[in-house]
Amino acid sequence: MTSFVDAHLIAADGALRALLAPHRAGRPCPTVPDALQADAARPLSEAQKRLSAALMRVNHVGEICAQALYTSQALAARLGPGDLAAREKLARHLEAAGQEETDHLAWCKQRLDELGDRTSLLNPLWFAGAFGLGLIAGRLGSKVSLGFVVETERQVEAHLDSHLDRLPAHDHASRAIVAQMKDDEIRHAQDAQHAGAAELPTPVKVAMKLAGKVMTTIAHRV
């Protein structure tokens, strides 16, 4: 089992990797289907590039927040009361989902580089805020922590759906990434649900949605 010190070291390592280290995906970046290659080769206008970059920056921020949430919830699971084996199992479940979110981080950064744009200047702030929320959710017990995962992923799914509507029609490179991210988020929510997630109260869901709206609005530009 993970010791008290080790749990904090793992969380600190996760934070430093999310904010400072180059992100390396464990899976290849989603690619444009052959049938769409010709359309994808059409150059984006400057306005389209700016829009795609803004949306992918928002997605990158969302993945920074996901790293913070999964890292803090895993830390809370390891430090909480109850059966040691069950707490370690939950922590490893959260870390496995977080690893897939690292793929998303790497893909979004790669696409931003291709578009000639940057990540959000406020990533440390986004990470800190999400880490605090995840720690609170984790301290409320495994069912609430998993319920927080379910609701977060459902809201991210809706957010990614909106991006698929807004991305330029022939920006198939960005679309391929967003579509795979959406599939992964749906699966993360389902896995958390099957693991015993509790349904969060409506006011909490609304508050999460409002917080997400503030984040996406600012990250679109900064």
Order of alpha helices (4+ residues) and beta strands (2+ residues): alpha-alpha-alpha-alpha-alpha-alpha-alpha-alpha
